[in-house]
Amino acid sequence: MTDLQGPALTLDALRRFLPMHLRIRDDGTVLSVGPTLAKLMPNLEEGIAERLVNARPGHGICPLAAIREAVDGQGRLMLRIVNSRDIFLRGHGVRDCEGAMLLNLGFGISLHRAIRAAELTDDDFAPSDLAMELMFLREANRGVLHVLSRFNDQLAEARQEAVLQAQTDALTGLRNRRGLDIELAQALRLNGHRHEDVATPLALIHLDLDHFKQVNDLLGHLAGDELLFRVAAVLKQQVRKADTAARVGGDEFVLLMRGMTSRSALRDLSKRIIRAIRLLTPPELVGYTVSASMGIVIWLPGQADCPEDLLARADKALYQAKASGRSQAVIL
């Protein structure tokens, strides 16, 4: 039987052919280190002790024993750099003609971290190594994910803006009837999880302008729209951040006042609003003074009112205010 022996490589050829190699004796003496591996671990030629550890899960053996086991058992090797806990070396090895162990290593999933740590370039890898191609794909993937993330953020913002527009009155910028229904349902905890211990007391104010019809009839609809816009500004100024002001149609407005159940506080609020609205009367409107009538209801946790019932009660109170001479508020 013919004894075949492969061609011997010079040290320079070995370093060029396997830039990530490690050639080591059984006693731990390092014979040769590939230039790329040396760039990452400059002192590796002094020995692997305290520089490499076995990274195989469940294997507590020393790195030299792990190398011998992988080489002689023709298995895979997994090492970790001691001073770079997130950089791993994986590969396999053989015995060369002199009996030394020759390892061919790579970075595996820690490739990008190794490239960053040692400032590696394409010249540091063998031409057959796809390291740079993999890095390109990784960066391209990150770029695509970044674009997708930005697109998703923009889509979410657009969706949120569309929802807000669908719940907003175009003329005044207040909530419309749909927006009010949503806010009121949430305030009453009618989303399938109503609990008395989490619901907040509230007051609902139904406001209707007095003599608004005369503004439209005598001064025109542009003057009417301008008045509605200025009334909305008054309401925005009077309500708190947690409250909701809505225009529910024509010259009708609804205020949802969270946590406000004091009758005296509600009377003071209604007086301030009425006084401010009276000041909005157009000087051209001779013989009439624009004002507001209000119907107010108070809701406490535990009461069985649904949004429709609460709005109906506020409407009833508003009717009483109108019937009592306008420019006033009635609290039920």
ZILIN-V324240 format. One record per run of one state. SS is the DSSP state (@ for helix, = for strand, . for the rest). FROM is the first residue (numbers start at 1). TO is the last residue. If there is no record, write none. Layout:
BEGIN
ss=<SS & SS>
from=<FROM & FROM>
to=<TO & TO>
END
This chain:
BEGIN
ss=<. & @ & . & = & . & = & . & @ & . & @ & . & = & . & @ & . & = & . & = & . & = & . & @ & . & @ & . & @ & . & = & . & = & . & @ & . & = & . & @ & . & @ & . & = & . & = & . & @ & . & = & . & @ & . & = & .>
from=<1 & 11 & 18 & 21 & 25 & 30 & 34 & 35 & 41 & 44 & 47 & 52 & 55 & 63 & 73 & 77 & 82 & 88 & 96 & 101 & 107 & 108 & 119 & 122 & 125 & 131 & 167 & 168 & 169 & 175 & 176 & 177 & 188 & 202 & 211 & 212 & 220 & 221 & 239 & 244 & 250 & 252 & 259 & 263 & 279 & 291 & 300 & 307 & 324 & 329 & 332>
to=<10 & 17 & 20 & 24 & 29 & 33 & 34 & 40 & 43 & 46 & 51 & 54 & 62 & 72 & 76 & 81 & 87 & 95 & 100 & 106 & 107 & 118 & 121 & 124 & 130 & 166 & 167 & 168 & 174 & 175 & 176 & 187 & 201 & 210 & 211 & 219 & 220 & 238 & 243 & 249 & 251 & 258 & 262 & 278 & 290 & 299 & 306 & 323 & 328 & 331 & 332>
END
